[in-house]
Amino acid sequence: MRVRGLTDTKEGRLVVIALVGGTLMIGVALGNVLMDGAADATADEVRDLLRRELSTVSDEAIAGYPASADAIEAAAVEAVRGEPVRVLGTTGRDGDVVVVVQAGWGWQVRCIEAELRGDATVLTYVRSQHC
């Protein structure tokens, strides 16, 4: 009498496929949770750095934007030096200057905006998408 293995029948192959596929899905979901937490932690750290370091940008530099864009971007690059982020640039919005920074890995990307309002006031916002 011949003993049949698990993969000798359609049902057996389906069980193997389901087990392997389920294990892979659980692994991907766990990796996604870990990457999400790392992206959030990086975004929080960068927000703090930008708030602290960009508060030193003078009101004259903010008022002189866009002529002072290079100096403001240089201050932002210096503020996040050593962090896994990219300073994408600056833009003007309602008399304020906004520095745009992108952080993250794979599909877990965070867009961090630091709004320089003058009087050492920097507001930061994080969006869970590409800038």
DSSP file (Angstrom, degrees, kcal/mol; ACC not computed):
  #  RESIDUE AA STRUCTURE BP1 BP2  ACC     N-H-->O    O-->H-N    N-H-->O    O-->H-N    TCO  KAPPA ALPHA  PHI   PSI    X-CA   Y-CA   Z-CA
    1    1 A M              0   0    0      0, 0.0     2,-0.4     0, 0.0     0, 0.0   0.000 360.0 360.0 360.0 128.2    0.0    0.0    0.0
    2    2 A R        -     0   0    0      1,-0.0     2,-0.5     0, 0.0     0, 0.0  -0.719 360.0-138.8 -90.3 131.7    1.4    3.3   -1.1
    3    3 A V        -     0   0    0     -2,-0.4     2,-0.3     1,-0.0    -1,-0.0  -0.785  19.3-137.0 -90.5 128.5    1.2    6.3    1.4
    4    4 A R        -     0   0    0     -2,-0.5     2,-0.1     1,-0.1     5,-0.0  -0.663  14.7-132.1 -88.6 139.7    0.2    9.5   -0.4
    5    5 A G    >   -     0   0    0     -2,-0.3     3,-1.4     1,-0.1     4,-0.3  -0.294  28.0-100.3 -82.4 171.6    2.0   12.7    0.6
    6    6 A L  G >  S+     0   0    0      1,-0.3     3,-0.6     2,-0.1     9,-0.2   0.834 121.2  47.9 -62.4 -34.4    0.4   16.0    1.4
    7    7 A T  G 3  S+     0   0    0      1,-0.2    -1,-0.3     5,-0.2     6,-0.1   0.315  87.1  86.9 -93.9  10.2    1.1   17.4   -2.1
    8    8 A D  G <  S+     0   0    0     -3,-1.4     2,-0.3     4,-0.0    -1,-0.2   0.606  88.4  53.3 -82.6 -11.2   -0.2   14.4   -4.0
    9    9 A T  S <> S-     0   0    0     -3,-0.6     4,-2.3    -4,-0.3     5,-0.2  -0.837  85.7-119.1-121.1 160.3   -3.8   15.8   -4.0
   10   10 A K  H  > S+     0   0    0     -2,-0.3     4,-2.2     1,-0.2     5,-0.1   0.907 116.4  51.0 -61.2 -41.6   -5.3   19.0   -5.0
   11   11 A E  H  > S+     0   0    0      2,-0.2     4,-2.0     1,-0.2    -1,-0.2   0.889 109.0  50.9 -64.6 -39.6   -6.5   19.6   -1.5
   12   12 A G  H  > S+     0   0    0      2,-0.2     4,-2.0     1,-0.2    -1,-0.2   0.911 110.3  48.5 -64.8 -43.2   -3.1   19.0   -0.1
   13   13 A R  H  X S+     0   0    0     -4,-2.3     4,-2.6     1,-0.2    -1,-0.2   0.889 109.3  53.7 -64.3 -37.7   -1.5   21.4   -2.4
   14   14 A L  H  X S+     0   0    0     -4,-2.2     4,-2.5     1,-0.2    -1,-0.2   0.889 107.2  51.3 -63.4 -39.3   -4.1   24.0   -1.5
   15   15 A V  H  X S+     0   0    0     -4,-2.0     4,-2.4     2,-0.2    -1,-0.2   0.921 110.8  48.0 -63.5 -44.2   -3.3   23.6    2.2
   16   16 A V  H  X S+     0   0    0     -4,-2.0     4,-2.6     2,-0.2     5,-0.3   0.925 112.5  48.9 -62.9 -45.0    0.4   24.1    1.5
   17   17 A I  H  X S+     0   0    0     -4,-2.6     4,-2.9     1,-0.2     5,-0.3   0.917 112.1  49.1 -61.0 -43.8   -0.3   27.2   -0.6
   18   18 A A  H  X S+     0   0    0     -4,-2.5     4,-2.5     2,-0.2     5,-0.2   0.904 112.6  47.3 -64.2 -42.0   -2.6   28.6    2.1
   19   19 A L  H  X S+     0   0    0     -4,-2.4     4,-2.2     2,-0.2    -2,-0.2   0.933 116.2  42.9 -65.9 -46.0    0.0   28.0    4.8
   20   20 A V  H  X S+     0   0    0     -4,-2.6     4,-2.3     2,-0.2    -2,-0.2   0.935 116.9  47.2 -66.4 -45.5    2.9   29.6    2.9
   21   21 A G  H  X S+     0   0    0     -4,-2.9     4,-2.4    -5,-0.3    -2,-0.2   0.904 112.5  49.4 -62.8 -42.1    0.8   32.5    1.6
   22   22 A G  H  X S+     0   0    0     -4,-2.5     4,-2.2    -5,-0.3    -1,-0.2   0.898 110.4  50.6 -63.8 -40.9   -0.6   33.2    5.1
   23   23 A T  H  X S+     0   0    0     -4,-2.2     4,-2.1    -5,-0.2    -2,-0.2   0.914 111.2  48.5 -63.7 -42.5    2.8   33.1    6.6
   24   24 A L  H  X S+     0   0    0     -4,-2.3     4,-2.6     2,-0.2    -2,-0.2   0.906 110.5  51.2 -63.8 -41.7    4.1   35.6    4.0
   25   25 A M  H  X S+     0   0    0     -4,-2.4     4,-2.4     1,-0.2    -2,-0.2   0.899 110.1  48.9 -63.7 -40.1    1.1   37.9    4.6
   26   26 A I  H  X S+     0   0    0     -4,-2.2     4,-2.3     2,-0.2    -1,-0.2   0.906 111.4  50.5 -65.6 -40.4    1.7   37.9    8.3
   27   27 A G  H  X S+     0   0    0     -4,-2.1     4,-2.4     2,-0.2    -2,-0.2   0.911 111.7  47.2 -63.1 -43.1    5.4   38.7    7.7
   28   28 A V  H  X S+     0   0    0     -4,-2.6     4,-2.4     2,-0.2    -2,-0.2   0.910 111.9  50.4 -65.6 -42.0    4.6   41.6    5.4
   29   29 A A  H  X S+     0   0    0     -4,-2.4     4,-2.1     2,-0.2    -2,-0.2   0.908 111.2  48.3 -63.5 -41.4    2.1   43.0    7.8
   30   30 A L  H  X S+     0   0    0     -4,-2.3     4,-2.2     2,-0.2    -2,-0.2   0.914 111.6  49.8 -64.7 -43.2    4.6   42.8   10.7
   31   31 A G  H  X S+     0   0    0     -4,-2.4     4,-2.6     1,-0.2    -2,-0.2   0.885 108.9  53.2 -61.8 -38.4    7.2   44.5    8.5
   32   32 A N  H  X S+     0   0    0     -4,-2.4     4,-2.3     2,-0.2    -2,-0.2   0.906 108.5  49.3 -63.1 -42.5    4.7   47.2    7.6
   33   33 A V  H  X S+     0   0    0     -4,-2.1     4,-2.1     2,-0.2    -2,-0.2   0.914 112.5  47.7 -63.7 -43.1    4.0   47.9   11.3
   34   34 A L  H  X S+     0   0    0     -4,-2.2     4,-2.1     2,-0.2    -2,-0.2   0.913 113.2  47.5 -65.0 -43.0    7.7   48.1   12.1
   35   35 A M  H  X S+     0   0    0     -4,-2.6     4,-2.5     2,-0.2    -2,-0.2   0.873 110.4  53.3 -66.1 -36.8    8.4   50.5    9.1
   36   36 A D  H  X S+     0   0    0     -4,-2.3     4,-2.3     2,-0.2    -2,-0.2   0.920 109.9  47.5 -63.2 -44.4    5.4   52.6   10.1
   37   37 A G  H  X S+     0   0    0     -4,-2.1     4,-2.3     2,-0.2    -2,-0.2   0.892 112.5  49.2 -64.3 -40.0    6.7   53.0   13.6
   38   38 A A  H  X S+     0   0    0     -4,-2.1     4,-2.3     2,-0.2    -2,-0.2   0.900 111.1  49.6 -66.8 -40.3   10.2   53.9   12.4
   39   39 A A  H  X S+     0   0    0     -4,-2.5     4,-2.4     2,-0.2    -2,-0.2   0.901 112.1  48.2 -65.8 -40.6    8.9   56.4    9.9
   40   40 A D  H  X S+     0   0    0     -4,-2.3     4,-2.4     2,-0.2    -2,-0.2   0.907 111.4  50.1 -65.3 -41.5    6.8   58.1   12.7
   41   41 A A  H  X S+     0   0    0     -4,-2.3     4,-2.1     2,-0.2    -2,-0.2   0.911 112.0  47.6 -64.2 -42.0    9.7   58.2   15.1
   42   42 A T  H  X S+     0   0    0     -4,-2.3     4,-2.6     1,-0.2     5,-0.2   0.922 111.3  51.0 -64.0 -43.8   12.0   59.7   12.5
   43   43 A A  H  X S+     0   0    0     -4,-2.4     4,-2.4     1,-0.2    -2,-0.2   0.899 110.1  49.6 -61.7 -41.3    9.3   62.3   11.6
   44   44 A D  H  X S+     0   0    0     -4,-2.4     4,-2.0     2,-0.2    -1,-0.2   0.910 112.2  47.7 -63.8 -42.4    8.8   63.3   15.3
   45   45 A E  H  X S+     0   0    0     -4,-2.1     4,-2.2     2,-0.2    -2,-0.2   0.908 112.9  48.1 -65.5 -41.9   12.6   63.7   15.8
   46   46 A V  H  X S+     0   0    0     -4,-2.6     4,-2.9     2,-0.2     5,-0.2   0.884 108.3  55.2 -67.5 -38.2   12.9   65.8   12.6
   47   47 A R  H  X S+     0   0    0     -4,-2.4     4,-2.6    -5,-0.2    -1,-0.2   0.934 109.4  47.1 -58.2 -45.8   10.0   68.0   13.7
   48   48 A D  H  X S+     0   0    0     -4,-2.0     4,-2.4     2,-0.2     5,-0.2   0.920 112.8  49.0 -62.3 -44.1   11.7   68.7   16.9
   49   49 A L  H  X S+     0   0    0     -4,-2.2     4,-3.0     1,-0.2     5,-0.4   0.928 112.7  47.3 -61.3 -45.6   15.0   69.5   15.2
   50   50 A L  H  X S+     0   0    0     -4,-2.9     4,-2.3     1,-0.2     5,-0.3   0.914 112.2  49.7 -64.6 -42.6   13.3   71.8   12.7
   51   51 A R  H  X S+     0   0    0     -4,-2.6     4,-0.6    -5,-0.2    -1,-0.2   0.927 117.4  40.7 -60.8 -44.2   11.3   73.6   15.4
   52   52 A R  H  < S+     0   0    0     -4,-2.4     3,-0.2    -5,-0.2    -2,-0.2   0.949 122.5  37.0 -71.2 -49.2   14.4   74.2   17.5
   53   53 A E  H >< S+     0   0    0     -4,-3.0     3,-1.1    -5,-0.2    -3,-0.2   0.855 115.3  50.8 -78.2 -36.1   17.0   75.0   14.8
   54   54 A L  H >< S+     0   0    0     -4,-2.3     3,-1.4    -5,-0.4    -1,-0.2   0.612  91.1  77.6 -80.6  -9.6   14.8   77.1   12.4
   55   55 A S  T 3< S+     0   0    0     -4,-0.6    -1,-0.2    -5,-0.3    -2,-0.2   0.669  86.6  64.3 -68.7 -13.5   13.5   79.3   15.2
   56   56 A T  T <  S+     0   0    0     -3,-1.1     2,-0.2    -4,-0.2    -1,-0.2   0.543  73.5 111.9 -86.1  -7.0   16.9   81.0   14.9
   57   57 A V  S <  S-     0   0    0     -3,-1.4    63,-0.3     1,-0.1    61,-0.1  -0.509  74.9-116.4 -67.4 130.7   16.2   82.2   11.4
   58   58 A S     >  -     0   0    0     -2,-0.2     4,-1.8     1,-0.1     3,-0.1  -0.251   8.5-122.4 -71.9 155.3   15.8   86.0   11.6
   59   59 A D  H  > S+     0   0    0      1,-0.2     4,-2.6     2,-0.2     5,-0.2   0.813 114.1  59.2 -63.4 -30.3   12.6   87.9   10.8
   60   60 A E  H  > S+     0   0    0      2,-0.2     4,-1.9     1,-0.2    -1,-0.2   0.891 103.9  49.9 -66.4 -39.1   14.6   89.8    8.2
   61   61 A A  H  4 S+     0   0    0      2,-0.2     7,-0.3     1,-0.2    -2,-0.2   0.893 112.2  47.9 -65.8 -39.1   15.4   86.5    6.3
   62   62 A I  H >< S+     0   0    0     -4,-1.8     3,-1.2     1,-0.2    -2,-0.2   0.928 113.6  46.7 -66.8 -44.1   11.8   85.5    6.4
   63   63 A A  H 3< S+     0   0    0     -4,-2.6    -2,-0.2     1,-0.2    -1,-0.2   0.806 109.5  56.3 -66.9 -28.9   10.7   88.9    5.1
   64   64 A G  T >X S+     0   0    0     -4,-1.9     3,-1.5    -5,-0.2     4,-0.7   0.385  87.3 157.9 -85.2   3.8   13.4   88.8    2.4
   65   65 A Y  T <4  +     0   0    0     -3,-1.2    -3,-0.0     1,-0.3    30,-0.0  -0.479  55.5  30.5 -65.5 135.2   12.1   85.5    1.0
   66   66 A P  T >4 S+     0   0    0      0, 0.0     3,-1.6     0, 0.0    -1,-0.3  -0.973 121.1  53.9 -93.6  -3.1   12.7   84.4   -1.9
   67   67 A A  T <4 S+     0   0    0     -3,-1.5     3,-0.4     1,-0.3    -2,-0.2   0.825 113.2  46.4 -63.1 -28.5   16.0   86.2   -2.0
   68   68 A S  T 3X S+     0   0    0     -4,-0.7     4,-2.1    -7,-0.3    -1,-0.3   0.241  78.9 109.9 -96.2  12.6   17.0   84.5    1.3
   69   69 A A  H <> S+     0   0    0     -3,-1.6     4,-2.7     1,-0.2     5,-0.2   0.883  75.4  53.3 -57.9 -41.5   15.8   81.0    0.2
   70   70 A D  H  > S+     0   0    0     -3,-0.4     4,-2.2    -4,-0.3    -1,-0.2   0.906 110.0  47.2 -62.3 -41.7   19.4   79.6    0.0
   71   71 A A  H  > S+     0   0    0     -3,-0.2     4,-1.9     2,-0.2    -1,-0.2   0.892 113.5  48.0 -67.5 -39.3   20.2   80.7    3.5
   72   72 A I  H  X S+     0   0    0     -4,-2.1     4,-2.0     2,-0.2    -2,-0.2   0.920 112.7  48.2 -68.1 -43.3   17.0   79.3    4.9
   73   73 A E  H  X S+     0   0    0     -4,-2.7     4,-2.7     1,-0.2    -2,-0.2   0.883 109.5  53.3 -64.2 -37.9   17.5   76.0    3.1
   74   74 A A  H  X S+     0   0    0     -4,-2.2     4,-2.3    -5,-0.2    -1,-0.2   0.895 107.9  50.7 -63.3 -39.3   21.1   75.8    4.3
   75   75 A A  H  X S+     0   0    0     -4,-1.9     4,-1.9     2,-0.2    -1,-0.2   0.886 111.2  48.8 -64.5 -38.2   19.8   76.2    7.9
   76   76 A A  H  X S+     0   0    0     -4,-2.0     4,-1.7     2,-0.2    -2,-0.2   0.914 110.2  50.3 -67.8 -42.7   17.3   73.4    7.4
   77   77 A V  H  < S+     0   0    0     -4,-2.7     4,-0.2     1,-0.2    -2,-0.2   0.917 112.3  47.7 -61.3 -42.7   20.0   71.1    5.9
   78   78 A E  H >< S+     0   0    0     -4,-2.3     3,-0.9     1,-0.2    -1,-0.2   0.871 108.0  56.5 -64.8 -36.8   22.2   71.8    8.9
   79   79 A A  H 3< S+     0   0    0     -4,-1.9    -1,-0.2     1,-0.2    -2,-0.2   0.863 115.3  35.7 -64.4 -36.3   19.3   71.2   11.3
   80   80 A V  T >< S+     0   0    0     -4,-1.7     3,-2.3    -3,-0.1     5,-0.3   0.208  81.9 142.5-105.9  16.1   18.6   67.7   10.0
   81   81 A R  T <  S+     0   0    0     -3,-0.9    -3,-0.1     1,-0.3    -4,-0.0  -0.333  72.1  21.8 -57.4 132.4   22.2   66.7    9.2
   82   82 A G  T 3  S+     0   0    0      1,-0.3    -1,-0.3     3,-0.1    -4,-0.0   0.339  99.0 112.5  90.4  -6.6   22.7   63.0   10.1
   83   83 A E  S <  S-     0   0    0     -3,-2.3     2,-2.2     2,-0.1    -1,-0.3  -0.707  80.1-112.4 -96.4 152.0   19.0   62.1    9.9
   84   84 A P  S    S+     0   0    0      0, 0.0    20,-0.8     0, 0.0     2,-0.3  -0.381  81.5 104.9 -80.9  63.5   17.6   59.9    7.1
   85   85 A V  E     -A  103   0A   0     -2,-2.2     2,-0.4    -5,-0.3    18,-0.2  -0.863  61.0-135.1-135.7 167.5   15.7   62.7    5.4
   86   86 A R  E     -A  102   0A   0     16,-2.3    16,-2.7    -2,-0.3     2,-0.7  -0.997  14.2-138.3-127.0 130.3   15.9   65.0    2.4
   87   87 A V  E     -A  101   0A   0     -2,-0.4    14,-0.2    14,-0.2     3,-0.1  -0.791  20.2-173.3 -83.0 117.2   15.3   68.7    2.4
   88   88 A L  E     -     0   0A   0     12,-2.5     2,-0.3    -2,-0.7    13,-0.2   0.741  43.8 -93.3 -87.9 -24.6   13.2   69.3   -0.7
   89   89 A G  E     -A  100   0A   0     11,-1.2    11,-2.9   -16,-0.1     2,-0.3  -0.946  38.3 -74.1 146.3-166.6   13.2   73.1   -0.7
   90   90 A T  E     -A   99   0A   0     -2,-0.3     2,-0.3     9,-0.2     9,-0.2  -0.880  30.3-174.3-129.0 160.4   11.2   76.1    0.5
   91   91 A T  E     -A   98   0A   0      7,-1.9     7,-3.2    -2,-0.3     2,-0.4  -0.981  25.2-117.8-148.9 155.3    8.1   77.8   -0.6
   92   92 A G  E     +A   97   0A   0     -2,-0.3     2,-0.3     5,-0.2     5,-0.2  -0.795  29.8 176.9 -97.2 139.8    6.3   81.0    0.4
   93   93 A R  E >   -A   96   0A   0      3,-2.7     3,-2.1    -2,-0.4    -2,-0.0  -0.892  66.7 -28.4-146.1 112.2    2.8   80.8    1.8
   94   94 A D  T 3  S-     0   0    0     -2,-0.3     3,-0.1     1,-0.3    -2,-0.0   0.856 124.8 -46.8  53.2  43.3    0.8   83.8    3.0
   95   95 A G  T 3  S+     0   0    0      1,-0.3    -1,-0.3   -33,-0.0     2,-0.2   0.384 122.1 102.4  82.8  -5.0    3.8   85.8    4.0
   96   96 A D  E <   -A   93   0A   0     -3,-2.1    -3,-2.7    22,-0.0     2,-0.4  -0.647  69.5-125.2-104.0 165.5    5.4   82.9    5.8
   97   97 A V  E     -AB  92 116A   0     19,-1.6    19,-3.5    -5,-0.2     2,-0.5  -0.941  19.8-158.8-111.7 134.2    8.2   80.6    4.6
   98   98 A V  E     -AB  91 115A   0     -7,-3.2    -7,-1.9    -2,-0.4     2,-0.5  -0.962   2.5-156.5-117.2 124.6    7.6   76.8    4.5
   99   99 A V  E     -AB  90 114A   0     15,-2.7    15,-2.6    -2,-0.5     2,-0.5  -0.867  12.9-151.3 -97.7 129.8   10.5   74.3    4.5
  100  100 A V  E     +AB  89 113A   0    -11,-2.9   -12,-2.5    -2,-0.5   -11,-1.2  -0.902  17.7 175.5-109.9 126.9    9.6   70.9    3.0
  101  101 A V  E     -AB  87 112A   0     11,-2.9    11,-3.5    -2,-0.5     2,-0.4  -0.979  14.8-152.6-129.9 139.6   11.4   67.8    4.2
  102  102 A Q  E     +AB  86 111A   0    -16,-2.7   -16,-2.3    -2,-0.4     2,-0.3  -0.949  17.9 171.0-117.3 135.4   10.7   64.1    3.3
  103  103 A A  E     +AB  85 110A   0      7,-2.8     7,-3.8    -2,-0.4     2,-0.2  -0.919  25.4  71.1-133.7 158.9   11.5   61.1    5.4
  104  104 A G  E     - B   0 109A   0    -20,-0.8     2,-0.4    -2,-0.3     5,-0.2  -0.571  58.4 -97.1 127.4 174.9   10.7   57.5    5.3
  105  105 A W  E >  S- B   0 108A   0      3,-1.5     3,-2.4    -2,-0.2   -66,-0.1  -0.978  73.8 -29.4-133.4 142.3   11.4   54.1    3.6
  106  106 A G  T 3  S-     0   0    0     -2,-0.4     3,-0.0     1,-0.3     0, 0.0  -0.257 128.7 -16.3  56.6-126.0    9.5   52.3    0.9
  107  107 A W  T 3  S+     0   0    0      1,-0.1     2,-1.2     2,-0.0    -1,-0.3   0.467 120.6  88.1 -91.3  -2.0    5.8   53.1    1.0
  108  108 A Q  E <   +B  105   0A   0     -3,-2.4    -3,-1.5     2,-0.0     2,-0.4  -0.687  60.7 155.2 -95.8  80.7    6.1   54.5    4.6
  109  109 A V  E     -B  104   0A   0     -2,-1.2     2,-0.4    -5,-0.2    -5,-0.3  -0.858  27.7-159.7-112.7 142.1    6.9   58.1    3.7
  110  110 A R  E     -B  103   0A   0     -7,-3.8    -7,-2.8    -2,-0.4     2,-0.6  -0.981   6.6-152.7-122.5 132.8    6.4   61.2    5.7
  111  111 A C  E     -BC 102 127A   0     16,-2.9    16,-2.5    -2,-0.4     2,-0.5  -0.926  16.3-165.1-103.3 119.1    6.2   64.8    4.4
  112  112 A I  E     -BC 101 126A   0    -11,-3.5   -11,-2.9    -2,-0.6     2,-0.5  -0.916   3.9-168.8-110.9 125.1    7.3   67.3    7.1
  113  113 A E  E     -BC 100 125A   0     12,-2.7    12,-2.4    -2,-0.5     2,-0.6  -0.954   5.3-164.0-115.7 130.9    6.6   71.0    6.6
  114  114 A A  E     -BC  99 124A   0    -15,-2.6   -15,-2.7    -2,-0.5     2,-0.7  -0.960   9.3-156.9-114.6 115.2    8.1   73.6    8.9
  115  115 A E  E     -BC  98 123A   0      8,-3.8     8,-2.3    -2,-0.6     2,-0.7  -0.830   4.2-152.2 -97.6 114.4    6.3   76.9    8.6
  116  116 A L  E     +BC  97 122A   0    -19,-3.5   -19,-1.6    -2,-0.7     6,-0.2  -0.777  21.3 169.9 -89.0 115.2    8.5   79.9    9.7
  117  117 A R  E     -     0   0A   0      4,-2.7    -1,-0.1    -2,-0.7     5,-0.1   0.461  43.5-112.5-106.2  -3.3    6.2   82.6   11.0
  118  118 A G  E >  S+ C   0 121A   0      3,-0.7     3,-1.4   -61,-0.1    -1,-0.3  -0.204  91.4  76.3  90.9 170.6    8.8   85.0   12.5
  119  119 A D  T 3  S-     0   0    0      1,-0.3     3,-0.1    -3,-0.1   -61,-0.1   0.842 129.6 -64.3  53.2  36.1    9.3   85.9   16.2
  120  120 A A  T 3  S+     0   0    0    -63,-0.3     2,-0.6     1,-0.2    -1,-0.3   0.773 100.2 142.9  60.8  29.5   11.1   82.5   16.6
  121  121 A T  E <   +C  118   0A   0     -3,-1.4    -4,-2.7   -67,-0.1    -3,-0.7  -0.900  22.3 172.9-104.7 122.1    7.8   80.7   15.8
  122  122 A V  E     -C  116   0A   0     -2,-0.6     2,-0.4    -6,-0.2    -6,-0.2  -0.981  11.6-164.9-130.1 118.6    8.0   77.5   13.8
  123  123 A L  E     -C  115   0A   0     -8,-2.3    -8,-3.8    -2,-0.4     2,-0.4  -0.853   9.7-159.0-101.0 138.0    5.0   75.4   13.2
  124  124 A T  E     -C  114   0A   0     -2,-0.4     2,-0.3   -10,-0.2   -10,-0.2  -0.925   9.2-174.2-122.2 145.6    5.5   71.8   11.9
  125  125 A Y  E     -C  113   0A   0    -12,-2.4   -12,-2.7    -2,-0.4     2,-0.4  -0.982   8.6-155.4-134.7 144.9    3.1   69.5   10.2
  126  126 A V  E     -C  112   0A   0     -2,-0.3     2,-0.4   -14,-0.2   -14,-0.2  -0.985   8.1-173.5-124.5 131.7    3.5   65.8    9.1
  127  127 A R  E     -C  111   0A   0    -16,-2.5   -16,-2.9    -2,-0.4     2,-1.5  -0.956  27.9-130.3-120.1 143.4    1.6   64.1    6.3
  128  128 A S  S    S+     0   0    0     -2,-0.4     2,-0.3   -18,-0.2   -18,-0.2  -0.453  80.6  70.0 -90.4  62.9    1.7   60.4    5.6
  129  129 A Q  S    S-     0   0    0     -2,-1.5    -2,-0.2   -21,-0.1   -18,-0.1  -0.970  92.7 -71.1-162.8 169.5    2.4   60.8    1.9
  130  130 A H              0   0    0     -2,-0.3   -19,-0.1     1,-0.1   -28,-0.0  -0.362 360.0 360.0 -66.6 149.9    5.0   62.0   -0.6
  131  131 A C              0   0    0    -21,-0.1    -1,-0.1    -2,-0.0   -29,-0.0   0.455 360.0 360.0 -77.7 360.0    5.7   65.7   -0.7
